[in-house]
Amino acid sequence: MPVSFQSLKELVYANRSCRRFKEKEPVSRQTLVDLVDLGRMSASGNNLQPLKYILVDDPELGARVFSTLRWAAWLTDWPGPGEGERPAAYVVILDDKRVARSVGVDHAIAAQSILLGARTLGLAGCMIASINRDVLRQVLDLSDTYDIPLVVALGRPAEAIVVEPVPASGNIAYWHDEAGAHHVPKRALGDIIVR
């Protein structure tokens, strides 16, 4: 089934990392299953398919997962989303080491597919690799069989995200304005094409 380039472009442009959510609006388990199905169907190096997933839609478990994550490195004075603005759900992406010694970039490809699917449902999310993995392993009661390359936070977005050109200074740090909008500098297309 063909998808127009314009539709895909609009979807990709709409898919920004979101860090504040409408925490009280749940994401159903079936929605998480459907999103992980997109990850399952994504490309995998050598078609090894070493990824496994833990779906978190329970608020109590979600709060414990949240406590293991670090948010927005560029926002040094912001500790992350506050009460009521935290994700409603998570997809914890696992590397099953019995299948492959390394996931390569499979986890990022799967996470991008999950996030694109989430946007089509009016959801938003954020890939998080800054994780206290030892604590998260305990929270999820995971064996050493699994590594945790990424957590995808999901929910209804509760922040405006503004994409803007990288300023003349070259500063690519994202930032919040006085109204709480999240600003994301992006390099110009002509600046990234070498030839």
Contact map, one row per residue, 1 for C-alpha under 8 A:
111000000000000000000000000000000000000000000000000000000000000000000000000000000000000000000000000000000000000000000000000000000000000000000000000000000000000000000000000000000000000000000000000
111100000000000000000000000000000000000000000000000000000000000000000000000000000000000000000000000000000000000000000000000000000000000000000000000000000000000000000000000000000000000000000000000
111110110000000000000000000000000000000000000000000000000000000000000000000000000000000000000000000000000000000000000000000000000000000000000000000000000000000000000000000000000000000000000000000
011111110000000000000000000000000000000000000000000000000000000000000000000000000000000000000000000000000000000000000000000000000000000000000000000000000000000000000000000000000000000000000000000
001111111000000000000000000000000000000000000000000000000000000000000000000000000000000000000000000000000000000000000000000000000000000000000000000000000000000000000000000000000000000000000000000
000111111100000000000000000000000000000000000000000000000000000000000000000000000000000000000000000000000000000000000000000000000000000000000000000000000000000000000000000000000000000000000000000
001111111110000000000000000000000000000000000000000000000000000000000000000000000000000000000000000000000000000000000000000000000000000000000000000000000000000000000000000000000000000000000000000
001111111111000000000000000000000000000000000000000000000000000000000000000000000000000000000000000000000000000000000000000000000000000000000000000000000000000000000000000000000000000000000000000
000011111111100000000000000000000000000000000000000000000000000000000000000000000000000000000000000000000000000000000000000000000000000000000000000000000000000000000000000000000000000000000000000
000001111111110000000000000000000000000000000000000000000000000000000000000000000000000000000000000000000000000000000000000000000000000000000000000000000000000000000000000000000000000000000000000
000000111111111000000000000000000000000000000000000000000000000000000000000000000000000000000000000000000000000000010011000000000000000000000000000000000000000000000000000000000000000000000000000
000000011111111000000000000000000000000000000000000000000000000000000000000000000000000000000000000000000000000000010000000000000000000000000000000000000000000000000000000000000000000000000000000
000000001111111100000000000000000000000000000000000000000000000000000000000000000000000000000000000000000000000000000000000000000000000000000000000000000000000000000000000000000000000000000000000
000000000111111100000000000000000000000000000000000000000000000000000000000000000000000000000000000000000000000000000010000000000000000000000000000000000000000000000000000000000000000000000000000
000000000011111110000000000000000000000000000000000000000000000000000000000000000000000000000000000000000000000000110010000100000000000000000000000000000000000000000000000000000000000000000000000
000000000000111111000000000000000000000000000000000000000000000000000000000000000000000000000000000000000000000000000000000111000000000000000000000000000000000010000000000000000000000000000000000
000000000000001111100000000000000000000000000000000000000000000000000000000000000000000000000000000000000000000000000000000111100000000000000000000000000000000000000000000000000000000000000000000
000000000000000111111000000000000000000000000000000000000000000000000000000000000000000000000000000000000000000000000000000111000000000000000000000000000000101010000000000000000000000000000000000
000000000000000011111000000000000000000000000000000000000000000000000011000000011000011000000000000000000000000000000000000011000000000000000000000000000000101000000000000000000000000000000000000
000000000000000001111100000000000000000000000000000000000000000000000000000000001000111000000000000000000000000000000000000000000000000000000000000000000000111000000000000000000000000000000000000
000000000000000001111110000000000000000000000000000000000000000000000000000000001001111100000000000000000000000000000000000000000000000000000000000000000111111000000000000000000000000000000000000
000000000000000000011111100000000000000000000000000000000000000000000000000000000001111100000000000000000000000000000000000000000000000000000000000000000011110000000000000000000000000000000000000
000000000000000000001111110000000000000000000000000000000000000000000000000000000001111100000000000000000000000000000000000000000000000000000000000000000011000000000000000000000000000000000000000
000000000000000000000111110000000000000000000000000000000000000000000000000000000001000100000000000000000000000000000000000000000000000000000000000000000000000000000000000000000000000000000000000
000000000000000000000111111000000000000000000000000000000000000000000000000000000000000100000000000000000000000000000000000000000000000000000000000000000011000000000000000000000000000000000000000
000000000000000000000011111100000000000000000000000000001000000000000000000000000000000110000000000000000000000000000000000000000000000000000000000000000010000000000000000000000000000000000000000
000000000000000000000000111110110000000000000000000000001000000000000000000000000000000110000000000000000000000000000000000000000000000000000000000000000110000000000000000000000000000000000000000
000000000000000000000000011111110000000000000000000000001000000000000000000000000000000000000000000000000000000000000000000000000000000000000000000000000000000000000000000000000000000000000000000
000000000000000000000000001111111000000000000000000000111000000000000000000000000000000000000000000000000000000000000000000000000000000000000000000000000000000000000000000000000000000000000000000
000000000000000000000000000111111100000000000000000000000000000000000000000000000000000000000000000000000000000000000000000000000000000000000000000000000000000000000000000000000000000000000000000
000000000000000000000000001111111110000000000000000000000000000000000000000000000000000000000000000000000000000000000000000000000000000000000000000000000000000000000000000000000000000000000000000
000000000000000000000000001111111111000000000000000000100000000000000000000000000000000000100000000000000000000000000000000000000000000000000000000000000000000000000000000000000000000000000000000
000000000000000000000000000011111111100000000000000000100000000000000000000000000000000000000000000000000000000000000000000000000000000000000000000000000000000000000000000000000000000000000000000
000000000000000000000000000001111111110000000000000000000000000000000000000000000000000000000000000000000000000000000000000000000000000000000000000000000000000000000000000000000000000000000000000
000000000000000000000000000000111111111000000000000000000000000000000000000000000000000000000000000000000000000011101100000000000000000000000000000000000000000000000000000000000000000000000000000
000000000000000000000000000000011111111100000000000010000000000000000000000000000000000000100000000000000000010001000000000000000000000000000000000000000000000000000000000000000000000000000000000
000000000000000000000000000000001111111110000000000000000000000000000000000000000000000000000000000000000000000000000000000000000000000000000000000000000000000000000000000000000000000000000000000
000000000000000000000000000000000111111111000000000000000000000000000000000000000000000000000000000000000000010011001000000000000000000000000000000000000000000000000000000000000000000000000000000
000000000000000000000000000000000011111111000000000000000000000000000000000000000000000000000000000000000000111111000000000000000000000000000000000000000000000000000000000000000000000000000000000
000000000000000000000000000000000001111111000000100000000000000000000000000000000000000000000000000000000000010000000000000000000000000000000000000000000000000000000000000000000000000000000000000
000000000000000000000000000000000000111111100000000000000000000000000000000000000000000000000000000000000000000000000000000000000000000000000000000000000000000000000000000000000000000000000000000
000000000000000000000000000000000000011111110000000000000000000000000000000000000000000000000000000000000000110010000000000000000000000000000000000000000000000000000000000000000000000000000000000
000000000000000000000000000000000000000011111010000000000000000000000000000000000000000000000000000000000100110000000000000000000000000000000000000000000000000000000000000000000000000000000000000
000000000000000000000000000000000000000001111111100000000000000000000000000000000000000000000000000000000100000000000000000000000000000000000000000000000000000000000000000000000000000000000000000
000000000000000000000000000000000000000000111111100000000000000000000000000000000000000000000000000000111100000000000000000000000000000000000000000000000000000000000000000000000000000000000000000
000000000000000000000000000000000000000000011111000000000000000000000000000000000000000000000000000000000000000000000000000000000000000000000000000000000000000000000000000000000000000000000000000
000000000000000000000000000000000000000000111111100000000000000000000000000000000000000000000000000000000000000000000000000000000000000000000000000000000000000000000000000000000000000000000000000
000000000000000000000000000000000000000000011111110000000000000000000000000000000000000000000000001100000000000000000000000000000000000000000000000000000000000000000000000000000000000000000000000
000000000000000000000000000000000000000100011011111000000000000000000000000000000000000000000000001000000000000000000000000000000000000000000000000000000000000000000000000000000000000000000000000
000000000000000000000000000000000000000000000001111100000000000000000000000000000000000000000011101100100000000000000000000000000000000000000000000000000000000000000000000000000000000000000000000
000000000000000000000000000000000000000000000000111110000000000000000000000000000000000000001111000000100110000000000000000000000000000000000000000000000000000000000000000000000000000000000000000
000000000000000000000000000000000000000000000000011111000000000000000000000000000000000000001111000000000000000000000000000000000000000000000000000000000000000000000000000000000000000000000000000
000000000000000000000000000000000001000000000000001111100000000000000000000000000000000000111100000000000000000000000000000000000000000000000000000000000000000000000000000000000000000000000000000
000000000000000000000000000000000000000000000000000111110000000000000000000000000000000000111100000000000000000000000000000000000000000000000000000000000000000000000000000000000000000000000000000
000000000000000000000000000010011000000000000000000011111000000000000000000000000000000011110000000000000000000000000000000000000000000000000000000000000000000000000000000000000000000000000000000
000000000000000000000000000010000000000000000000000001111100110000000000000000000000000011110000000000000000000000000000000000000000000000000000000000000000000000000000000000000000000000000000000
000000000000000000000000011110000000000000000000000000111110110000000000000000000000000111000000000000000000000000000000000000000000000000000000000000000000000000000000000000000000000000000000000
000000000000000000000000000000000000000000000000000000011111110000000000000000000000000010000000000000000000000000000000000000000000000000000000000000000000000000000000000000000000000000000000000
000000000000000000000000000000000000000000000000000000001111111000000000000000000000000110000000000000000000000000000000000000000000000000000000000000000000000000000000000000000000000000000000000
000000000000000000000000000000000000000000000000000000000111111100000000000000000000000000000000000000000000000000000000000000000000000000000000000000000000000000000000000000000000000000000000000
000000000000000000000000000000000000000000000000000000011111111110000000000000000000000000000000000000000000000000000000000000000000000000000000000000000000000000000000000000000000000000000000000
000000000000000000000000000000000000000000000000000000011111111111000000000000000000001111000000000000000000000000000000000000000000000000000000000000000000000000000000000000000000000000000000000
000000000000000000000000000000000000000000000000000000000011111111100000000000000000000000000000000000000000000000000000000000000000000000000000000000000000000000000000000000000000000000000000000
000000000000000000000000000000000000000000000000000000000001111111110000000000000000000000000000000000000000000000000000000000000000000000100000000000000000000000000000000000000000000000000000000
000000000000000000000000000000000000000000000000000000000000111111111000000000000000000000000000000000000000000000000000000000000000000100100000000000000000000000000000000000000000000000000000000
000000000000000000000000000000000000000000000000000000000000011111111000000000000000010000000000000000000000000000000000000000000000000000000000000000000000000000000000000000000000000000000000000
000000000000000000000000000000000000000000000000000000000000001111111000000000000000000000000000000000000000000000000000000000000000000000000000000000000000000000000000000000000000000000000000000
000000000000000000000000000000000000000000000000000000000000000111111100000000000000000000000000000000000000000000000000000000000011101100000000000000000000000000000000000000000000000000000000000
000000000000000000000000000000000000000000000000000000000000000011111110000000000000000000000000000000000000000000000000000000010111000000000000000000000000000000000000000000000000000000000000000
000000000000000000000000000000000000000000000000000000000000000000011111100000010000000000000000000000000000000000000000000000010110000000000000000000000000000000000000000000000000000000000000000
000000000000000000100000000000000000000000000000000000000000000000001111100000111000000000000000000000000000000000000000000000010100000000000000000000000000000000000000000000000000000000000000000
000000000000000000100000000000000000000000000000000000000000000000000111111101010000000000000000000000000000000000000000000000000000000000000000000000000000000000000000000000000000000000000000000
000000000000000000000000000000000000000000000000000000000000000000000111111100000000000000000000000000000000000000000000000000000000000000000000000000000000000000000000000000000000000000000000000
000000000000000000000000000000000000000000000000000000000000000000000001111100000000000000000000000000000000000000000000000000000000000000000000000000000000000000000000000011100000000000000000000
000000000000000000000000000000000000000000000000000000000000000000000001111111000000000000000000000000000000000000000000000000000000000000000000000000000000000000000000000001100000000000000000000
000000000000000000000000000000000000000000000000000000000000000000000001111111100000000000000000000000000000000000000000000000000000000000000000000000000000000000000000000000000000000000000000000
000000000000000000000000000000000000000000000000000000000000000000000000001111100000000000000000000000000000000000000000000000000000000000000000000000000000000000000000000000000000000000000000000
000000000000000000000000000000000000000000000000000000000000000000000001001111110000000000000000000000000000000000000000000000000000000000000000000000000000000000000000000000000000000000000000000
000000000000000000000000000000000000000000000000000000000000000000000010000111111000000000000000000000000000000000000000000000000000000000000000000000000000000000000000000000000000000000000000000
000000000000000000100000000000000000000000000000000000000000000000000111000001111100000000000000000000000000000000000000000000000000000000000000000000000000000000000000000000000000000000000000000
000000000000000000111000000000000000000000000000000000000000000000000010000000111110110000000000000000000000000000000000000000000000000000000000000000000000000000000000000000000000000000000000000
000000000000000000000000000000000000000000000000000000000000000000000000000000011111110000000000000000000000000000000000000000000000000000000000000000000000000000000000000000000000000000000000000
000000000000000000000000000000000000000000000000000000000000000000000000000000001111110000000000000000000000000000000000000000000000000000000000000000000000000000000000000000000000000000000000000
000000000000000000001111000000000000000000000000000000000000000000000000000000000111110000000000000000000000000000000000000000000000000000000000000000000000000000000000000000000000000000000000000
000000000000000000011110000000000000000000000000000000000000000000000000000000001111111000000000000000000000000000000000000000000000000000000000000000000000010000000000000000000000000000000000000
000000000000000000111110000000000000000000000000000000000000000001000000000000001111111100000000000000000000000000000000000000000000000000000000000000000000000000000000000000000000000000000000000
000000000000000000111110000000000000000000000000000000000000010000000000000000000000111111000000000000000000000000000000000000000000000000000000000000001110000000000000000000000000000000000000000
000000000000000000001111111000000000000000000000000000001010010000000000000000000000011111000000000000000000000000000000000000000000000000000000000000001111000000000000000000000000000000000000000
000000000000000000000000011000000000000000000000000000111110010000000000000000000000001111100000000000000000000000000000000000000000000000000000000000001110000000000000000000000000000000000000000
000000000000000000000000000000000000000000000000000000111000010000000000000000000000001111110000000000000000000000000000000000000000000000000000000000111100000000000000000000000000000000000000000
000000000000000000000000000000010001000000000000000011110000000000000000000000000000000011111000000000000000000000000000000000000000000000000000000000111100000000000000000000000000000000000000000
000000000000000000000000000000000000000000000000000011110000000000000000000000000000000001111100000000000000000000000000000000000000000000000000000101110000000000000000000000000000000000000000000
000000000000000000000000000000000000000000000000001111000000000000000000000000000000000000111110000000000010000000000000000000000000000000000000000111110000000000000000000000000000000000000000000
000000000000000000000000000000000000000000000000001111000000000000000000000000000000000000011111000000000000000000000000000000000000000000000000011111000000000000000000000000000000000000000000000
000000000000000000000000000000000000000000000000011100000000000000000000000000000000000000001111100101100000000000000000000000000000000000000000011110000000000000000000000000000000000000000000000
000000000000000000000000000000000000000000000000011100000000000000000000000000000000000000000111111100000000000000000000000000000000000000000000111000000000000000000000000000000000000000000000000
000000000000000000000000000000000000000000000000010000000000000000000000000000000000000000000011111111000000000000000000000000000000000000000000111000000000000000000000000000000000000000000000000
000000000000000000000000000000000000000000000000000000000000000000000000000000000000000000000001111110000000000000000000000000000000000000000000100000000000000000000000000000000000000000000000000
000000000000000000000000000000000000000000000001110000000000000000000000000000000000000000000001111110000000000000000000000000000000000000000000000000000000000000000000000000000000000000000000000
000000000000000000000000000000000000000000000001010000000000000000000000000000000000000000000011111111100000000000000000000000000000000000000000000000000000000000000000000000000000000000000000000
000000000000000000000000000000000000000000000000000000000000000000000000000000000000000000000000111111100000000000000000000000000000000000000000000000000000000000000000000000000000000000000000000
000000000000000000000000000000000000000000000000000000000000000000000000000000000000000000000010100111110000000000000000000000000000000000000000000000000000000000000000000000000000000000000000000
000000000000000000000000000000000000000000001000011000000000000000000000000000000000000000000010000111111110000000000000000000000000000000000000000000000000000000000000000000000000000000000000000
000000000000000000000000000000000000000000001000000000000000000000000000000000000000000000000000000001111110000000000000000000000000000000000000000000000000000000000000000000000000000000000000000
000000000000000000000000000000000000000000001000000000000000000000000000000000000000000000000000000000111111100000000000000000000000000000000000000000000000000000000000000000000000000000000000000
000000000000000000000000000000000000000000111000001000000000000000000000000000000000000000000000000000111111110000000000000000000000000000000000000000000000000000000000000000000000000000000000000
000000000000000000000000000000000000000000000000001000000000000000000000000000000000000000001000000000111111111000000000000000000000000000000000000011000000000000000000000000000000000000000000000
000000000000000000000000000000000000000000000000000000000000000000000000000000000000000000000000000000001111111100000000000000000000000000000000000001000000000000000000000000000000000000000000000
000000000000000000000000000000000000001001100000000000000000000000000000000000000000000000000000000000001111111110000000000000000000000000000000000000000000000000000000000000000000000000000000000
000000000000000000000000000000000001011101100000000000000000000000000000000000000000000000000000000000000111111111000000000000000000000000000000000000000000000000000000000000000000000000000000000
000000000000000000000000000000000000001000000000000000000000000000000000000000000000000000000000000000000011111111100000000000100000000000000000000000010000000000000000000000000000000000000000000
000000000000000000000000000000000000001000000000000000000000000000000000000000000000000000000000000000000001111111110000000000000000000000000000000000000000000000000000000000000000000000000000000
000000000000000000000000000000000010011001000000000000000000000000000000000000000000000000000000000000000000111111111000000000000000000000000000000000000000000000000000000000000000000000000000000
000000000000000000000000000000000011011000000000000000000000000000000000000000000000000000000000000000000000011111111100000000000000000000000000000000000000000000000000000000000000000000000000000
000000000000001000000000000000000010000000000000000000000000000000000000000000000000000000000000000000000000001111111110000111000000000000000000000000000000000000000000000000000000000000000000000
000000000011001000000000000000000000000000000000000000000000000000000000000000000000000000000000000000000000000111111111000000000000000000000000000000000000000000000000000000000000000000000000000
000000000000000000000000000000000010010000000000000000000000000000000000000000000000000000000000000000000000000011111111100000000000000000000000000000000000000000000000000000000000000000000000000
000000000000000000000000000000000010000000000000000000000000000000000000000000000000000000000000000000000000000001111111111110000000000000000000000000000100000000000000000000000000000000000000000
000000000010011000000000000000000000000000000000000000000000000000000000000000000000000000000000000000000000000000111111111100000000000000000000000000000000000000000000000000000000000000000000000
000000000010000000000000000000000000000000000000000000000000000000000000000000000000000000000000000000000000000000011111111000000000000000000000000000000000000000000000000000000000000000000000000
000000000000000000000000000000000000000000000000000000000000000000000000000000000000000000000000000000000000000000001111111000000000000000000000000000000000000000000000000000000000000000000000000
000000000000000000000000000000000000000000000000000000000000000000000000000000000000000000000000000000000000000000000111111100000000000000000000000000000001000000000000000000000000000000000000000
000000000000000000000000000000000000000000000000000000000000000000000000000000000000000000000000000000000000000000000111111110000000000000000000000000000111100000000000000000000000000000000000000
000000000000001111000000000000000000000000000000000000000000000000000000000000000000000000000000000000000000000000100110011111000000000000000000000000000111100000000000000000000000000000000000000
000000000000000111100000000000000000000000000000000000000000000000000000000000000000000000000000000000000000000000100100001111100000000000000000000000011110100000000000000000000000000000000000000
000000000000000111100000000000000000000000000000000000000000000000000000000000000000000000000000000000000000000000100000000111110000000000000000000000011100000000000000000000000000000000000000000
000000000000000010000000000000000000000000000000000000000000000000000000000000000000000000000000000000000000001000000000000011111000000000000000000001111000000000000000000000000000000000000000000
000000000000000000000000000000000000000000000000000000000000000000001110000000000000000000000000000000000000000000000000000001111110000000000000000001111000000000000000000000000000000000000000000
000000000000000000000000000000000000000000000000000000000000000000000000000000000000000000000000000000000000000000000000000000111110000000000000000011100000000000000000000000000000000000000000000
000000000000000000000000000000000000000000000000000000000000000000001110000000000000000000000000000000000000000000000000000000011111000000000000000000000000000000000000000000000000000000000000000
000000000000000000000000000000000000000000000000000000000000000000011100000000000000000000000000000000000000000000000000000000011111100100000000000001000000000000000000000000000000000000000000000
000000000000000000000000000000000000000000000000000000000000000000011000000000000000000000000000000000000000000000000000000000000111111100000000000000000000000000000000000000000000000000000000000
000000000000000000000000000000000000000000000000000000000000000000010000000000000000000000000000000000000000000000000000000000000011111110000000000100000000000000000000000000000000000000000000000
000000000000000000000000000000000000000000000000000000000000000000000000000000000000000000000000000000000000000000000000000000000001111111000000000000000000000000000000000000000000000000000000000
000000000000000000000000000000000000000000000000000000000000000000010000000000000000000000000000000000000000000000000000000000000001111111100000000000000000000000000000000000000000000000000000000
000000000000000000000000000000000000000000000000000000000000000010010000000000000000000000000000000000000000000000000000000000000011111111110000000000000000000000000000000000000000000000000000000
000000000000000000000000000000000000000000000000000000000000000000000000000000000000000000000000000000000000000000000000000000000000111111111110000000000000000000000000000000000000000000000000000
000000000000000000000000000000000000000000000000000000000000000000000000000000000000000000000000000000000000000000000000000000000000011111111100000000000000000000000000000000000000000000000000000
000000000000000000000000000000000000000000000000000000000000000110000000000000000000000000000000000000000000000000000000000000000000001111111100000000000000000000000000000000000000000000000000000
000000000000000000000000000000000000000000000000000000000000000000000000000000000000000000000000000000000000000000000000000000000000000111111100000000000000000000000000000000000000000000000000000
000000000000000000000000000000000000000000000000000000000000000000000000000000000000000000000000000000000000000000000000000000000000000011111110000000000000000000000000000000000000000000000000000
000000000000000000000000000000000000000000000000000000000000000000000000000000000000000000000000000000000000000000000000000000000000000011111111110000000000000000000000000000000000000000000000000
000000000000000000000000000000000000000000000000000000000000000000000000000000000000000000000000000000000000000000000000000000000000000010001111110000000000000000000000000000000000000000000000000
000000000000000000000000000000000000000000000000000000000000000000000000000000000000000000000000000000000000000000000000000000000000000000000111111000000000000000000000000000000000000000000000000
000000000000000000000000000000000000000000000000000000000000000000000000000000000000000000000001110000000000000000000000000000000000000000000111111000000000000000000000000000000000000000000000000
000000000000000000000000000000000000000000000000000000000000000000000000000000000000000000000111100000000000000000000000000000000000000000000111111100000000000000000000000000000000000000000000000
000000000000000000000000000000000000000000000000000000000000000000000000000000000000000000000111100000000000000000000000000000000000000000000001111110000000000000000000000000000000000000000000000
000000000000000000000000000000000000000000000000000000000000000000000000000000000000000000011110000000000000000000000000000000000000100000000000011111100000000000000000000000000000000000000000000
000000000000000000000000000000000000000000000000000000000000000000000000000000000000000000001110000000000010000000000000000000001000000000000000001111100000000000000000000000000000000000000000000
000000000000000000000000000000000000000000000000000000000000000000000000000000000000000000011100000000000011000000000000000000111010000000000000000111110000000000000000000000000000000000000000000
000000000000000000000000000000000000000000000000000000000000000000000000000000000000000001111000000000000000000000000000000000111000000000000000000111111000000000000000000000000000000000000000000
000000000000000000000000000000000000000000000000000000000000000000000000000000000000000001111000000000000000001000000000000011110000000000000000000001111100000000000000000000000000000000000000000
000000000000000000000000000000000000000000000000000000000000000000000000000000000000001111100000000000000000000000000000000011110000000000000000000000111110000000000000000000000000000000000000000
000000000000000000001000001000000000000000000000000000000000000000000000000000000000001111100000000000000000000000000100001111000000000000000000000000011111000000000000000000000000000000000000000
000000000000000000001110111000000000000000000000000000000000000000000000000000000000001110000000000000000000000000000000001110000000000000000000000000001111100000000000000000000000000000000000000
000000000000000000001110100000000000000000000000000000000000000000000000000000000000000100000000000000000000000000000000011100000000000000000000000000000111110000000000000000000000000000000000000
000000000000000001111100000000000000000000000000000000000000000000000000000000000000000000000000000000000000000000000000001110000000000000000000000000000011111000000000000000000000000000000000000
000000000000000000011100000000000000000000000000000000000000000000000000000000000000100000000000000000000000000000000000000000000000000000000000000000000001111100000000000000000000000000000000000
000000000000000001111000000000000000000000000000000000000000000000000000000000000000000000000000000000000000000000000000000000000000000000000000000000000000111110000000000000000001110000000000000
000000000000000000000000000000000000000000000000000000000000000000000000000000000000000000000000000000000000000000000000000000000000000000000000000000000000011111000000000000000001110000000000000
000000000000000101000000000000000000000000000000000000000000000000000000000000000000000000000000000000000000000000000000000000000000000000000000000000000000001111100000000000000000111100000000000
000000000000000000000000000000000000000000000000000000000000000000000000000000000000000000000000000000000000000000000000000000000000000000000000000000000000000111110000000000000000111100000000000
000000000000000000000000000000000000000000000000000000000000000000000000000000000000000000000000000000000000000000000000000000000000000000000000000000000000000011111000000000000000001111000000000
000000000000000000000000000000000000000000000000000000000000000000000000000000000000000000000000000000000000000000000000000000000000000000000000000000000000000001111100000000000000001111000000000
000000000000000000000000000000000000000000000000000000000000000000000000000000000000000000000000000000000000000000000000000000000000000000000000000000000000000000111110000000000000000011110000000
000000000000000000000000000000000000000000000000000000000000000000000000000000000000000000000000000000000000000000000000000000000000000000000000000000000000000000011111111100000000000011110000000
000000000000000000000000000000000000000000000000000000000000000000000000000000000000000000000000000000000000000000000000000000000000000000000000000000000000000000001111111100000000000010000000000
000000000000000000000000000000000000000000000000000000000000000000000000000000000000000000000000000000000000000000000000000000000000000000000000000000000000000000000111111000000000000000000000000
000000000000000000000000000000000000000000000000000000000000000000000000000000000000000000000000000000000000000000000000000000000000000000000000000000000000000000000111111000000000000000000000000
000000000000000000000000000000000000000000000000000000000000000000000000000000000000000000000000000000000000000000000000000000000000000000000000000000000000000000000111111100000000000000000000000
000000000000000000000000000000000000000000000000000000000000000000000000000000000000000000000000000000000000000000000000000000000000000000000000000000000000000000000111111110000000000010000000000
000000000000000000000000000000000000000000000000000000000000000000000000000000000000000000000000000000000000000000000000000000000000000000000000000000000000000000000110011111000000000111000000000
000000000000000000000000000000000000000000000000000000000000000000000000010000000000000000000000000000000000000000000000000000000000000000000000000000000000000000000000001111100000000110000000000
000000000000000000000000000000000000000000000000000000000000000000000000011000000000000000000000000000000000000000000000000000000000000000000000000000000000000000000000000111110000011110000000000
000000000000000000000000000000000000000000000000000000000000000000000000011000000000000000000000000000000000000000000000000000000000000000000000000000000000000000000000000011111000011100000000000
000000000000000000000000000000000000000000000000000000000000000000000000000000000000000000000000000000000000000000000000000000000000000000000000000000000000000000000000000001111111111000000000000
000000000000000000000000000000000000000000000000000000000000000000000000000000000000000000000000000000000000000000000000000000000000000000000000000000000000000000000000000000111111111000000000000
000000000000000000000000000000000000000000000000000000000000000000000000000000000000000000000000000000000000000000000000000000000000000000000000000000000000000000000000000000011111100000000000000
000000000000000000000000000000000000000000000000000000000000000000000000000000000000000000000000000000000000000000000000000000000000000000000000000000000000000000000000000000011111100000000000000
000000000000000000000000000000000000000000000000000000000000000000000000000000000000000000000000000000000000000000000000000000000000000000000000000000000000001100000000000000011111110000000000000
000000000000000000000000000000000000000000000000000000000000000000000000000000000000000000000000000000000000000000000000000000000000000000000000000000000000001111000000000000011111111000000000000
000000000000000000000000000000000000000000000000000000000000000000000000000000000000000000000000000000000000000000000000000000000000000000000000000000000000001111000000000001111001111100000000000
000000000000000000000000000000000000000000000000000000000000000000000000000000000000000000000000000000000000000000000000000000000000000000000000000000000000000011110000000001111000111110000000000
000000000000000000000000000000000000000000000000000000000000000000000000000000000000000000000000000000000000000000000000000000000000000000000000000000000000000011110000000111100000011111000000000
000000000000000000000000000000000000000000000000000000000000000000000000000000000000000000000000000000000000000000000000000000000000000000000000000000000000000000111110001111000000001111100000000
000000000000000000000000000000000000000000000000000000000000000000000000000000000000000000000000000000000000000000000000000000000000000000000000000000000000000000111100000100000000000111110000000
000000000000000000000000000000000000000000000000000000000000000000000000000000000000000000000000000000000000000000000000000000000000000000000000000000000000000000001100000000000000000011111011000
000000000000000000000000000000000000000000000000000000000000000000000000000000000000000000000000000000000000000000000000000000000000000000000000000000000000000000001100000000000000000001111111000
000000000000000000000000000000000000000000000000000000000000000000000000000000000000000000000000000000000000000000000000000000000000000000000000000000000000000000000000000000000000000000111111100
000000000000000000000000000000000000000000000000000000000000000000000000000000000000000000000000000000000000000000000000000000000000000000000000000000000000000000000000000000000000000000011111100
000000000000000000000000000000000000000000000000000000000000000000000000000000000000000000000000000000000000000000000000000000000000000000000000000000000000000000000000000000000000000000111111110
000000000000000000000000000000000000000000000000000000000000000000000000000000000000000000000000000000000000000000000000000000000000000000000000000000000000000000000000000000000000000000111111110
000000000000000000000000000000000000000000000000000000000000000000000000000000000000000000000000000000000000000000000000000000000000000000000000000000000000000000000000000000000000000000001111111
000000000000000000000000000000000000000000000000000000000000000000000000000000000000000000000000000000000000000000000000000000000000000000000000000000000000000000000000000000000000000000000011111
000000000000000000000000000000000000000000000000000000000000000000000000000000000000000000000000000000000000000000000000000000000000000000000000000000000000000000000000000000000000000000000000111
